[in-house]
Amino acid sequence: MFFRRFSFVGLLLLVLGGCARSDERPAFTSALAEQREPVTILVSIDGFRPDYLKRGVTPHLSGLAAAGVEASMRPSFPTKTFPNHWAIVTGARPDRSGIVANRMEDGARPGETFTMATDDPFWWNEAEPIWVTAEKAGVRTGTLFWPGSNVAWGGREAAEWPRRISGGTRPSDWAQFNQAISGTQRVNGVLDLLRRPAAIRPRFLTLYFDAVDMAGHAAGPDAAETTRAVAQVDGEIGLLVEGLRAMKQPANLIILSDHGMAEKSSERVIALDQVASPADYRIAESGPYASLAAQPGREAALESALLKPHPHMQCWRKGAIPTRFHYGAHRRILPYFCLAETGWLIQPSAPARPFFGGDHGWDDRAAEMQALFIANGPAFDTGFQPPADLANVDVYPLLARLLGVPPLPGDGDPAMLAGLVKR
């Protein structure tokens, strides 16, 4: 019925248009053809190694890379999910941002532990994310999803139940992370935000995919399951690109990952209880690295055991961690830190059963830990070649420039990607 009415009206307009003078434009043309300004979309594919593009299953990502700019990018240390996602959107390495690990403690909150489910602003307030800076400047933002984007940044959580949060800033549009929401649904959510009227349409959006990271953890980076996950996410990127094209929405896409992935195995485990007496320490985190604190009065015994050469592992007092890691000054880092050789794990004790899979958290300069960087859009000079030592904190000044907001002081170097943007 609608189609028949539309056809009749269209025919009438064509007839009337034929009677009009040739130098007159129908008044309805400008109303129907909105000229959209480019938006910036920051896409994270968690755990995506740059060499995954060589597996022959990424026509959309590889096409965007070929028509844009691609590079390998160094993550921040430690090469974990939350510290690196926060580094990208704040330009602050973990030692500055306060998000020093996926799991951490703070002496100001005895008895509490930060986990990847924590949204209390207390843990996040030390580094302002780009969407907060943008919102303050009147630039509307939307996130689906991004670690920390559900936090009322700058706010305060009440100490007593129901622990309501007062104050703070979130993106204008955000969603609580739910792993059950498929990649396709996430893409459709972003496209739906962009179908809104201009007055309530975000100019900056984030999109997060976790399927590649999950497959890499479960089966290892070289497994067929991981390659299938890579292909799946590539298809979802294709849906995003096609959706933008269909609505004639120009977009500056920055597609990246937080870290890479390396194989792990029960055959490559360092058992801490065979290095030092468990009576001498407690562990906050273990895996590719371990964060430890001495039990009261046991500092000397623990140091005697830890601070000497070990096969496949090196340990330091936090203040002696090599400067190239830019890690060890923040109060949330425990007094002792041990880092395993890439592919090896530090665990409280020897594994009870065999296992195999993938992990991350190792040296940020290890080849397996490197991250993806692709830029494609009308703002970018496709002849630009990013420097070989591009770091993920260098993305933040680029985001600020694209959004037209002043970047806050941090660890990113604006010069690293300055040539990427057309003059």
Secondary structure, 3 states (H helix, E strand, C coil): CHHHHHHHHHHHHHHHHHHCCCCCCCCHHHHHCCCCCCEEEEEEECCCCHHHHHHCCCHHHHHHHHHCEEEEEECCCCCCHHHHHHHHHHCCCHHHHCCCCCCECCCCCCCCCECCCCCCHHHCCCCCCHHHHHHHCCCCEEEECCCCCCCCECCEECCCCCCCEECCECCCECCCCCCCCCHHHHHHHHHHHHCCCHHHCCCEEEEEECHHHHHHHHHCCCCHHHHHHHHHHHHHHHHHHHHHHHCCCCEEEEEECCCCCEEEECCCEEEHHHCCCHHHEEEEECECEEEEEECCCCHHHHHHHHCCCECCEEEEEHHHCCHHHCCCCCCCCCCEEEEECCCCEEECCCCCCCCEEEECCCCCCCHHHCEEEEEECCCECCCCCCCCCCEHHHHHHHHHHHHCCCCCCCCCCHHHCHHHECC
